[in-house]
């Protein structure tokens, strides 16, 4: 200790250490009849007494009876530590003013990935080539590790490791420093949370089975290798599945670099304390993107301040690191989605901070709104014949399965493909191979109106079930049906301040928000409305306790990314329900080269006493902004909730 302190300060510190250690030892003896658990302790770092040279010295002196109790310390996306404590001791820590939160460690499970979104990017033009296929972007993958010998991870002809990389190649069982290269720039494994769980009783206990696992970054499960190659795998020629479906396997960013963070273990899941340590390490190491296909197994989301993935993601996002997460394996039932914090790009959940609108324009003038991430050459408003192969009654043709389309039928036309049975982007490839110029992907009844934008290989737009039925009816009833696919000029953007206002509006006080943001925050004097979070969708929640006419006022801001001089006019579609009205002001938004952002206000009024909802517990409407060429549609949902 003399190397850190000297003189009277050293004596004071040693005295404090002795007294604190004695008290904590007594506390731990009192609780010997309690089974210890792992807890994550969120600390206000600014509260550290100056007598302590480091935060670790502070933690070991004031909060635990032995340094061996501490599993991880966090100081980047999160300030605090995880430790094994008795429940009584953990509860007592909440009385310490420096402790912002005490979170019991929880087991997470792996999620399956949604690979098709990565497989439909154009290799000749568009965002993929313009970004040079993710060249030198460092992707951190939180999963079960990696099998480095895979061809997807070769570093042949790759340039030097980016100078921004500060990470390490952690060695272990069957994983040496040679397993890292210029493609796999770093690898770590996090097991302390699991090792603590191994010592705990059921249902938490279980830990790592080293007879089927590697105590290293090596992947014994396969899930992590799959997600890593999906995100960043290099071109692997002559890839196949047992000889079938031979072709070229590649990830969404084949020129990117990989940083591997093994936080999940075969047959034993993933623990929050280890995941949070990986967030801390990854941001310190210099990753640009974090991919995490992990979440809760029951679909029930914790409050953000008790969710280490939400907390770690916020810390990463606030430092410019994009966090992409799976939304879960369950669904489509209610309460089946996880990782719903608005600062996470939740794959499949729609909780992203931008909308990707597109629309199908029919020959009779109707415009059907959908979504798309297509970034190649557009159809520039030209009308093409549109066909539905399923009209023949052949199921495979309706689904646009491989080799199911007759080129003589679809060549030079836009093709409607039903969703299901094969990847969405793969359907577009089938259409393109058969000579089609575009695709409309129509939801069935099981998919309803839930839409996912994909980076298609040709101009394409996904439509909900109702609009899919409408376009099929148009084809059946008209002569020479035509259509085109158009892409929009308005987007909804979002900032960190919007997230903080969202949390304030949801009743989180400054101390709870600080658990998430790390930095102290203050909420506005006037409580923000959570429904004003700048999402493309709008939700109006009315109380069932109300028995009078009630109004909700909701604000949105749009950014023009289309032609600089544009005027958009609003069109309201109110829910088909008596007693619900909607008004938008202003009804016109004018943009110029200098003015790219405009705000509007939607007022939704409901007679809550006589409000009758459908079987879904809600009614739906929309607001559409049109400049005469583009239509940007935002869905509106009206529902009632019991007061808490």
Wavefront OBJ file of the C-alpha trace (Angstrom):
o trace
v 0.000 0.000 0.000
v 2.978 2.291 0.591
v 3.590 2.343 -3.143
v 0.249 4.182 -3.576
v 0.140 6.326 -0.451
v 2.530 7.810 2.030
v 2.613 9.481 5.430
v -0.581 10.093 7.358
v -2.749 9.239 4.357
v -1.329 5.705 4.331
v -2.032 5.273 8.061
v -5.601 6.563 7.626
v -6.225 4.200 4.752
v -4.862 1.160 6.625
v -6.968 2.040 9.666
v -10.075 2.433 7.484
v -9.324 -0.864 5.761
v -8.960 -2.676 9.103
v -12.166 -1.259 10.574
v -14.212 -1.806 7.397
v -12.865 -5.314 6.952
v -13.697 -6.187 10.549
v -17.259 -4.955 10.243
v -17.804 -6.758 6.953
v -16.350 -9.974 8.307
v -18.827 -9.800 11.188
v -21.636 -9.187 8.691
v -20.597 -12.149 6.579
v -20.454 -14.392 9.666
v -23.953 -13.348 10.627
v -25.196 -14.460 7.192
v -23.423 -17.805 6.957
v -26.754 -19.603 6.962
v -27.682 -17.884 3.713
v -26.596 -19.216 0.334
v -24.542 -16.635 -1.510
v -25.651 -15.342 -4.885
v -24.048 -13.155 -7.505
v -25.108 -9.515 -7.562
v -24.225 -6.650 -9.881
v -23.637 -3.429 -7.952
v -24.043 -0.100 -9.775
v -21.885 2.558 -8.108
v -21.812 6.338 -8.384
v -18.134 6.614 -9.307
v -17.963 10.252 -8.252
v -18.654 9.204 -4.655
v -15.283 7.471 -4.238
v -13.498 8.867 -1.173
v -10.162 10.415 -2.079
v -8.406 8.209 0.479
v -8.716 5.238 -1.921
v -6.200 5.120 -4.792
v -8.515 3.157 -7.125
v -12.148 2.114 -7.343
v -11.110 -1.494 -6.778
v -9.547 -0.561 -3.428
v -12.759 1.221 -2.516
v -14.957 -1.743 -3.481
v -12.858 -4.299 -1.605
v -12.657 -2.114 1.481
v -16.222 -0.882 1.819
v -18.533 -3.318 0.040
v -17.139 -6.868 0.367
v -15.293 -8.770 3.080
v -12.737 -10.309 0.719
v -11.373 -9.323 -2.704
v -12.061 -12.923 -3.759
v -15.779 -12.161 -3.670
v -15.462 -9.731 -6.575
v -15.981 -11.364 -9.975
v -15.748 -8.373 -12.320
v -15.162 -4.658 -11.977
v -16.740 -2.333 -14.545
v -15.580 1.138 -15.479
v -16.517 1.879 -19.102
v -20.179 1.299 -19.998
v -21.002 0.760 -16.324
v -19.434 1.808 -13.034
v -19.428 -0.844 -10.345
v -18.682 -4.502 -9.794
v -20.231 -7.958 -9.522
v -19.655 -10.084 -6.450
v -20.885 -13.102 -4.524
v -22.859 -11.901 -1.513
v -25.465 -13.147 0.882
v -28.956 -11.767 0.178
v -28.865 -9.855 3.471
v -25.560 -8.217 2.632
v -26.788 -7.338 -0.855
v -29.920 -5.763 0.603
v -27.883 -3.751 3.086
v -25.805 -2.224 0.298
v -28.852 -0.335 -0.946
v -28.587 1.853 2.162
v -25.191 3.125 1.021
v -25.666 6.485 -0.768
v -22.924 5.575 -3.261
v -24.875 2.504 -4.429
v -27.267 3.285 -7.270
v -28.623 -0.233 -7.792
v -28.183 -3.842 -6.697
v -29.164 -6.311 -9.436
v -29.264 -10.060 -8.916
v -27.355 -11.927 -11.624
v -29.656 -13.715 -14.065
v -29.194 -16.468 -16.592
v -29.841 -15.594 -20.252
v -30.323 -17.884 -23.227
v -29.081 -17.866 -26.787
v -31.391 -16.665 -29.538
v -31.512 -17.962 -33.060
v -30.446 -15.477 -35.699
v -32.348 -13.964 -38.590
v -29.760 -14.648 -41.282
v -31.705 -13.565 -44.396
v -31.340 -9.889 -43.597
v -27.597 -10.293 -44.088
v -27.759 -12.270 -47.319
v -29.530 -9.930 -49.710
v -27.119 -7.052 -50.185
v -26.107 -6.060 -53.700
v -22.449 -6.573 -54.566
v -22.343 -4.243 -57.544
v -23.816 -1.018 -56.271
v -25.520 0.522 -53.257
v -24.601 0.904 -49.606
v -22.730 -2.384 -49.434
v -20.147 -1.509 -52.065
v -20.054 2.145 -51.026
v -19.017 1.068 -47.519
v -16.367 -1.226 -49.057
v -18.101 -4.243 -47.509
v -17.417 -3.058 -43.965
v -13.685 -2.660 -44.517
v -11.848 -2.336 -41.175
v -15.063 -2.062 -39.152
v -14.524 -4.083 -35.966
v -17.550 -6.212 -35.054
v -17.710 -7.513 -31.491
v -19.741 -10.719 -31.218
v -21.074 -11.741 -27.786
v -21.877 -15.429 -28.000
v -20.462 -18.934 -27.455
v -17.037 -18.147 -28.919
v -15.577 -19.041 -32.298
v -14.102 -21.951 -34.244
v -11.208 -20.028 -35.796
v -10.238 -22.627 -38.412
v -13.360 -21.920 -40.458
v -12.604 -20.559 -43.936
v -14.851 -17.595 -43.160
v -12.177 -16.354 -40.747
v -9.093 -16.599 -42.967
v -6.873 -13.504 -43.043
v -5.367 -14.217 -46.467
v -4.572 -10.944 -48.260
v -6.063 -8.805 -45.472
v -4.278 -5.621 -44.478
v -2.840 -4.903 -41.028
v -5.022 -4.792 -37.926
v -6.565 -1.296 -37.574
v -4.544 0.898 -35.251
v -7.670 1.731 -33.217
v -7.790 -1.857 -31.932
v -6.647 -2.097 -28.296
v -7.854 -5.571 -27.397
v -6.119 -8.869 -26.673
v -6.118 -12.490 -27.786
v -6.836 -14.401 -24.591
v -5.506 -17.940 -24.674
v -6.932 -21.052 -23.055
v -7.858 -24.659 -23.750
v -7.205 -25.420 -27.436
v -6.956 -21.715 -28.232
v -3.557 -20.072 -28.669
v -2.426 -16.645 -29.772
v -2.028 -18.090 -33.280
v -5.798 -18.566 -33.471
v -6.159 -14.806 -33.687
v -5.108 -13.182 -36.932
v -5.799 -10.121 -39.031
v -9.448 -11.211 -39.392
v -10.062 -12.369 -35.798
v -8.262 -9.436 -34.232
v -9.067 -10.378 -30.661
v -10.824 -12.884 -28.439
v -11.787 -13.057 -24.789
v -13.850 -15.357 -22.596
v -15.837 -14.501 -19.477
v -16.602 -17.304 -17.039
v -16.568 -15.895 -13.514
v -20.334 -15.486 -13.420
v -20.699 -19.108 -14.475
v -18.136 -20.325 -12.002
v -20.022 -18.531 -9.240
v -23.258 -20.126 -10.464
v -21.595 -23.535 -10.272
v -21.180 -23.032 -6.541
v -24.776 -21.854 -6.096
v -27.770 -24.100 -5.409
v -30.526 -24.811 -7.929
v -32.142 -23.292 -9.884
v -29.207 -20.931 -10.499
v -26.484 -23.545 -10.144
v -25.082 -25.602 -12.949
v -22.034 -23.755 -14.177
v -19.707 -24.904 -16.932
v -19.287 -28.552 -17.845
v -15.624 -28.706 -18.865
v -16.041 -32.204 -20.309
v -18.007 -30.680 -23.195
v -16.663 -27.120 -23.089
v -13.389 -25.284 -23.704
v -12.201 -22.837 -21.056
v -11.150 -20.475 -23.809
v -12.705 -18.463 -26.651
v -13.100 -21.691 -28.676
v -16.717 -22.482 -29.544
v -18.074 -25.832 -28.325
v -21.675 -25.043 -29.265
v -21.549 -23.628 -32.813
v -23.956 -20.755 -32.235
v -21.209 -18.148 -31.867
v -19.337 -19.348 -34.949
v -22.581 -19.084 -36.919
v -23.404 -15.561 -35.754
v -19.814 -14.399 -36.313
v -19.713 -15.723 -39.882
v -23.173 -14.309 -40.580
v -22.088 -10.863 -39.477
v -18.511 -10.721 -40.747
v -17.535 -13.942 -42.511
v -15.272 -13.715 -45.559
v -16.156 -15.270 -48.896
v -16.082 -19.057 -48.542
v -16.379 -20.647 -51.971
v -17.910 -24.086 -52.579
v -19.725 -23.932 -49.246
v -22.607 -26.391 -48.871
v -24.794 -28.227 -46.383
v -23.753 -31.881 -46.683
v -23.265 -31.344 -50.412
v -26.586 -29.538 -50.915
v -27.164 -25.857 -51.740
v -23.581 -25.354 -52.862
v -22.514 -21.759 -53.290
v -20.563 -18.903 -51.780
v -21.023 -18.234 -48.056
v -20.306 -14.702 -46.872
v -21.292 -12.340 -44.104
v -22.894 -8.931 -44.259
v -19.490 -7.263 -43.826
v -16.901 -9.654 -45.307
v -14.095 -7.079 -45.110
v -14.716 -6.267 -41.459
v -12.679 -7.563 -38.505
v -13.982 -9.782 -35.729
v -13.573 -9.437 -31.981
v -14.923 -12.445 -30.101
v -16.375 -12.249 -26.582
v -17.393 -15.653 -25.269
v -20.066 -15.075 -22.637
v -22.272 -18.135 -23.212
v -21.423 -21.730 -22.437
v -22.773 -24.976 -23.808
v -25.874 -26.223 -21.999
v -25.581 -23.545 -19.310
v -26.569 -20.260 -20.915
v -25.132 -16.805 -20.307
v -25.015 -14.714 -17.128
v -25.554 -10.963 -16.880
v -22.392 -10.376 -14.842
v -20.257 -11.857 -17.634
v -22.218 -10.091 -20.391
v -21.736 -6.729 -18.700
v -18.003 -7.408 -18.376
v -17.915 -8.111 -22.114
v -19.636 -4.780 -22.852
v -17.008 -3.011 -20.762
v -14.146 -4.804 -22.496
v -15.523 -4.429 -26.022
v -15.953 -0.666 -25.818
v -12.486 -0.318 -24.276
v -11.035 -2.572 -26.974
v -12.325 -0.327 -29.748
v -15.168 -2.221 -31.445
v -17.471 -0.316 -33.789
v -20.452 -2.683 -33.605
v -21.682 -5.168 -30.999
v -23.811 -8.112 -32.107
v -25.576 -9.962 -29.296
v -28.057 -12.787 -29.945
v -28.860 -13.287 -26.266
v -31.843 -12.477 -24.108
v -34.364 -13.516 -21.513
v -36.191 -16.735 -22.092
v -39.668 -15.744 -20.925
v -40.231 -12.646 -23.024
v -40.859 -10.549 -19.916
v -38.679 -7.462 -19.947
v -37.252 -6.010 -16.747
v -37.233 -2.262 -16.112
v -34.312 -0.785 -18.003
v -32.426 0.074 -14.802
v -32.525 -3.614 -13.773
v -31.573 -4.979 -17.202
v -27.778 -5.248 -17.637
v -28.104 -5.713 -21.417
v -30.103 -2.477 -21.665
v -27.615 -0.702 -19.384
v -24.543 -2.013 -21.198
v -26.090 -1.191 -24.577
v -26.817 2.378 -23.532
v -23.237 2.831 -22.381
v -21.956 1.442 -25.671
v -24.364 3.485 -27.802
v -23.460 6.695 -25.967
v -19.855 6.065 -27.036
v -20.767 5.619 -30.674
v -20.949 1.812 -30.713
v -23.981 0.370 -32.511
v -25.614 -2.490 -30.582
v -27.638 -4.988 -32.603
v -29.602 -7.569 -30.662
v -32.024 -10.385 -31.329
v -35.580 -9.877 -30.133
v -36.085 -13.437 -28.955
v -37.093 -16.854 -30.200
v -40.709 -16.621 -29.085
v -43.786 -15.097 -30.659
v -45.850 -13.843 -32.264
v -47.828 -13.745 -29.020
v -47.830 -10.791 -26.659
v -44.994 -10.452 -24.124
v -42.706 -12.566 -26.323
v -40.147 -9.897 -27.255
v -36.942 -9.147 -25.351
v -34.199 -6.508 -25.661
v -36.720 -3.729 -26.277
v -34.734 -0.696 -25.084
v -35.124 1.963 -27.787
v -31.343 2.497 -28.123
v -30.893 -1.127 -29.247
v -31.437 -2.213 -32.856
v -33.668 -5.179 -31.985
v -33.852 -7.522 -34.946
v -37.407 -8.612 -35.566
v -38.938 -6.356 -32.926
v -39.140 -3.103 -34.842
v -37.525 -1.198 -31.949
v -35.205 0.790 -34.149
v -34.826 4.533 -34.360
v -35.534 4.817 -38.083
v -38.251 3.676 -40.433
v -37.539 2.272 -43.908
v -40.706 3.051 -45.860
v -41.452 1.993 -49.410
v -44.673 1.680 -51.346
v -46.272 -0.135 -54.236
v -48.107 2.152 -56.673
v -50.797 0.358 -58.674
v -51.916 1.193 -62.175
v -55.267 2.431 -60.854
v -53.473 5.055 -58.746
v -53.649 3.352 -55.354
v -50.571 3.496 -53.145
v -49.922 0.609 -50.764
v -47.442 1.362 -47.974
v -44.783 -1.132 -46.919
v -41.104 -1.343 -46.006
v -37.811 -2.082 -47.742
v -34.060 -1.704 -47.264
v -33.322 -1.980 -50.991
v -30.580 0.511 -51.884
v -29.843 -0.187 -55.546
v -31.152 1.338 -58.767
v -34.866 2.230 -58.398
v -37.636 1.692 -60.918
v -37.850 5.532 -61.253
v -41.625 5.510 -61.400
v -41.908 3.318 -64.488
v -44.979 1.077 -64.476
v -44.449 -2.640 -65.117
v -46.874 -5.549 -65.509
v -47.498 -7.252 -62.172
v -48.260 -10.959 -61.735
v -49.086 -13.381 -58.939
v -47.698 -16.874 -59.674
v -49.915 -18.306 -56.932
v -52.929 -17.626 -59.137
v -52.134 -20.949 -60.825
v -52.789 -22.799 -57.574
v -49.217 -24.107 -57.314
v -48.065 -23.560 -53.722
v -44.335 -23.452 -54.487
v -44.923 -20.779 -57.129
v -46.984 -18.648 -54.737
v -44.054 -18.796 -52.283
v -41.469 -18.136 -55.029
v -39.487 -21.211 -54.063
v -36.321 -22.190 -55.944
v -37.049 -23.229 -59.581
v -40.799 -22.645 -59.122
v -41.233 -19.637 -61.434
v -41.806 -19.789 -65.183
v -39.490 -17.219 -66.808
v -42.003 -16.777 -69.619
v -44.565 -15.650 -67.043
v -42.449 -13.308 -64.907
v -39.782 -11.892 -67.244
v -39.880 -8.088 -67.235
v -42.583 -7.983 -64.553
v -43.078 -7.287 -60.857
v -43.858 -10.538 -59.035
v -45.954 -11.035 -55.891
v -44.461 -13.639 -53.544
v -46.202 -14.928 -50.429
v -44.154 -14.789 -47.230
v -43.096 -18.050 -45.595
v -41.273 -21.382 -46.147
v -38.095 -19.743 -47.498
v -36.001 -16.673 -46.574
v -37.502 -13.363 -47.663
v -34.421 -12.168 -49.529
v -34.026 -15.575 -51.211
v -37.462 -15.133 -52.802
v -36.223 -11.981 -54.493
v -33.229 -13.878 -55.843
v -35.600 -16.466 -57.351
v -37.592 -13.672 -58.996
v -34.431 -12.048 -60.324
v -33.102 -15.319 -61.761
v -36.409 -15.813 -63.577
v -36.150 -12.351 -65.149
v -38.462 -10.360 -62.876
v -37.749 -6.655 -62.350
v -39.221 -6.327 -58.868
v -40.948 -8.170 -56.038
v -43.835 -7.522 -53.690
v -43.561 -9.682 -50.557
v -47.071 -10.220 -49.184
v -47.782 -11.256 -45.609
v -50.275 -13.998 -44.910
v -52.806 -14.128 -42.093
v -50.238 -15.572 -39.672
v -47.872 -12.629 -40.246
v -50.613 -10.011 -40.140
v -49.368 -6.453 -40.525
v -45.917 -7.034 -38.998
v -43.271 -5.929 -41.488
v -39.483 -6.302 -41.629
v -37.388 -4.280 -44.070
v -34.778 -6.339 -45.923
v -31.835 -5.404 -48.149
v -33.202 -7.056 -51.277
v -31.352 -7.977 -54.470
v -33.877 -6.165 -56.655
v -36.491 -3.449 -56.106
v -38.856 -4.963 -53.543
v -41.409 -3.963 -50.945
v -42.951 -5.925 -48.066
v -46.692 -5.426 -47.517
v -49.026 -6.406 -44.690
v -51.724 -9.030 -45.074
v -54.555 -6.615 -45.902
v -52.654 -4.746 -48.591
v -51.297 -8.026 -49.972
v -54.886 -9.202 -50.412
v -55.802 -5.885 -52.043
v -53.058 -6.154 -54.646
v -54.010 -9.755 -55.475
v -57.621 -8.676 -55.914
v -56.444 -5.893 -58.224
v -54.594 -8.428 -60.370
v -57.616 -10.742 -60.551
v -60.168 -8.071 -61.381
v -58.340 -5.876 -63.853
v -56.949 -6.107 -67.358
v -53.238 -5.631 -67.838
v -52.519 -4.811 -64.175
v -49.409 -2.691 -63.642
v -47.436 -1.347 -60.716
v -44.176 0.248 -59.653
v -42.215 0.362 -56.390
v -41.218 3.704 -54.904
v -38.986 4.654 -51.965
v -39.645 7.502 -49.560
v -38.114 10.860 -48.738
v -38.853 11.338 -44.993
v -37.285 9.595 -41.982
v -37.722 9.767 -38.203
v -34.449 10.314 -36.301
v -33.599 10.168 -32.593
v -30.913 11.321 -30.098
v -29.646 10.405 -26.611
v -31.631 13.302 -25.151
v -34.775 11.748 -26.605
v -33.981 8.520 -24.757
v -33.474 10.370 -21.468
v -36.764 12.236 -21.903
v -38.428 8.899 -22.672
v -37.134 7.477 -19.382
v -38.186 10.599 -17.477
v -41.627 10.338 -19.015
v -41.908 6.723 -17.874
v -41.422 7.796 -14.269
v -37.726 7.019 -13.893
v -36.128 9.494 -11.524
v -32.630 10.933 -12.028
v -31.051 8.290 -9.764
v -32.627 5.382 -11.664
v -31.728 6.948 -15.000
v -28.143 7.338 -13.792
v -28.077 3.568 -13.292
v -28.525 3.346 -17.070
v -26.634 6.401 -18.306
v -23.794 6.369 -15.718
v -23.657 10.168 -15.849
v -25.959 12.251 -13.646
v -29.012 13.554 -15.480
v -31.873 15.861 -14.665
v -35.413 15.509 -15.893
v -37.238 18.538 -17.279
v -39.440 20.421 -14.828
v -42.370 19.584 -17.057
v -42.605 15.793 -17.286
v -42.045 14.613 -20.877
v -44.580 12.345 -22.520
v -43.099 8.904 -23.317
v -45.327 8.711 -26.388
v -43.325 11.611 -27.843
v -40.288 9.375 -28.416
v -39.592 10.063 -32.078
v -40.577 6.688 -33.509
v -42.375 6.360 -36.861
v -45.325 4.708 -35.105
v -47.735 6.452 -32.742
v -49.503 4.928 -29.737
v -52.310 6.578 -27.765
v -53.015 4.871 -24.429
v -56.207 5.790 -22.604
v -57.135 4.761 -19.074
v -60.025 2.373 -18.510
v -60.782 4.343 -15.347
v -61.749 7.413 -17.345
v -65.414 7.955 -18.184
v -65.198 11.079 -20.293
v -63.917 12.340 -23.614
v -60.112 12.489 -23.385
v -57.451 13.775 -25.768
v -53.807 12.843 -26.320
v -51.402 15.215 -28.058
v -48.342 13.604 -29.650
v -45.376 15.305 -31.339
v -43.190 13.913 -34.119
v -40.258 15.350 -36.085
v -39.374 14.230 -39.601
v -36.186 14.769 -41.587
v -36.333 15.175 -45.353
v -33.774 12.957 -47.098
v -35.371 13.262 -50.532
v -35.524 16.192 -52.916
v -34.501 19.340 -50.995
v -37.484 21.468 -52.034
v -40.538 19.427 -51.164
v -43.981 19.990 -49.706
v -45.753 17.143 -47.911
v -49.459 17.168 -47.052
v -51.091 15.050 -44.377
v -53.868 12.524 -44.780
v -55.487 11.023 -41.692
v -57.110 7.608 -41.595
v -59.014 7.444 -38.314
v -59.714 4.087 -36.665
v -63.015 2.593 -37.845
v -64.596 3.261 -34.477
v -67.189 5.790 -33.430
v -65.887 8.144 -30.796
v -62.255 8.322 -31.958
v -61.071 11.345 -33.942
v -57.606 12.459 -35.051
v -56.311 15.860 -36.149
v -52.819 16.796 -37.396
v -51.279 20.288 -37.289
v -49.830 21.679 -39.414
v -51.436 19.841 -42.291
v -48.555 20.825 -44.588
v -44.767 20.483 -44.149
v -42.508 22.518 -46.444
v -38.804 21.646 -46.772
v -35.953 23.539 -48.408
v -32.214 23.075 -48.780
v -31.789 24.931 -45.484
v -34.790 23.495 -43.625
v -34.576 19.710 -43.509
v -36.519 19.061 -40.273
v -40.138 19.804 -39.466
v -42.363 18.868 -36.532
v -46.055 18.117 -36.432
v -48.641 17.450 -33.725
v -51.287 14.722 -33.767
v -54.271 15.088 -31.431
v -56.238 11.894 -30.789
v -59.564 12.220 -28.990
v -61.497 9.249 -27.616
v -64.788 8.789 -25.810
v -63.214 6.436 -23.278
v -66.522 5.522 -21.653
v -67.888 4.077 -24.888
v -64.613 2.929 -26.443
v -64.970 -0.579 -27.868
v -61.771 -2.317 -28.953
v -61.420 -5.316 -31.250
v -60.056 -8.734 -30.275
v -56.471 -7.441 -30.283
v -57.314 -4.944 -27.558
v -56.660 -2.003 -29.868
v -57.887 -0.147 -32.933
v -55.669 1.160 -35.693
v -55.413 4.185 -37.939
v -52.626 6.039 -39.715
v -51.245 9.352 -40.843
v -49.683 9.645 -44.296
v -47.498 12.468 -45.600
v -47.406 12.852 -49.378
v -45.568 15.175 -51.737
v -47.573 13.854 -54.685
v -44.921 11.265 -55.436
v -43.889 9.781 -52.103
v -46.172 8.685 -49.283
v -44.694 8.230 -45.797
v -47.156 6.389 -43.567
v -47.084 6.116 -39.778
v -49.403 3.589 -38.126
v -51.440 4.781 -35.152
v -52.743 2.493 -32.417
v -55.415 3.427 -29.882
v -55.799 1.216 -26.821
v -56.843 1.235 -23.175
v -54.893 0.119 -20.120
v -55.902 -0.382 -16.524
v -54.264 2.181 -14.222
v -51.369 0.786 -12.184
l 1 2 3 4 5 6 7 8 9 10 11 12 13 14 15 16 17 18 19 20 21 22 23 24 25 26 27 28 29 30 31 32 33 34 35 36 37 38 39 40 41 42 43 44 45 46 47 48 49 50 51 52 53 54 55 56 57 58 59 60 61 62 63 64 65 66 67 68 69 70 71 72 73 74 75 76 77 78 79 80 81 82 83 84 85 86 87 88 89 90 91 92 93 94 95 96 97 98 99 100 101 102 103 104 105 106 107 108 109 110 111 112 113 114 115 116 117 118 119 120 121 122 123 124 125 126 127 128 129 130 131 132 133 134 135 136 137 138 139 140 141 142 143 144 145 146 147 148 149 150 151 152 153 154 155 156 157 158 159 160 161 162 163 164 165 166 167 168 169 170 171 172 173 174 175 176 177 178 179 180 181 182 183 184 185 186 187 188 189 190 191 192 193 194 195 196 197 198 199 200 201 202 203 204 205 206 207 208 209 210 211 212 213 214 215 216 217 218 219 220 221 222 223 224 225 226 227 228 229 230 231 232 233 234 235 236 237 238 239 240 241 242 243 244 245 246 247 248 249 250 251 252 253 254 255 256 257 258 259 260 261 262 263 264 265 266 267 268 269 270 271 272 273 274 275 276 277 278 279 280 281 282 283 284 285 286 287 288 289 290 291 292 293 294 295 296 297 298 299 300 301 302 303 304 305 306 307 308 309 310 311 312 313 314 315 316 317 318 319 320 321 322 323 324 325 326 327 328 329 330 331 332 333 334 335 336 337 338 339 340 341 342 343 344 345 346 347 348 349 350 351 352 353 354 355 356 357 358 359 360 361 362 363 364 365 366 367 368 369 370 371 372 373 374 375 376 377 378 379 380 381 382 383 384 385 386 387 388 389 390 391 392 393 394 395 396 397 398 399 400 401 402 403 404 405 406 407 408 409 410 411 412 413 414 415 416 417 418 419 420 421 422 423 424 425 426 427 428 429 430 431 432 433 434 435 436 437 438 439 440 441 442 443 444 445 446 447 448 449 450 451 452 453 454 455 456 457 458 459 460 461 462 463 464 465 466 467 468 469 470 471 472 473 474 475 476 477 478 479 480 481 482 483 484 485 486 487 488 489 490 491 492 493 494 495 496 497 498 499 500 501 502 503 504 505 506 507 508 509 510 511 512 513 514 515 516 517 518 519 520 521 522 523 524 525 526 527 528 529 530 531 532 533 534 535 536 537 538 539 540 541 542 543 544 545 546 547 548 549 550 551 552 553 554 555 556 557 558 559 560 561 562 563 564 565 566 567 568 569 570 571 572 573 574 575 576 577 578 579 580 581 582 583 584 585 586 587 588 589 590 591 592 593 594 595 596 597 598 599 600 601 602 603 604 605 606 607 608 609 610 611 612 613 614 615 616 617 618 619 620 621 622 623 624 625 626 627 628 629 630 631 632 633 634 635 636 637 638 639 640 641 642 643 644
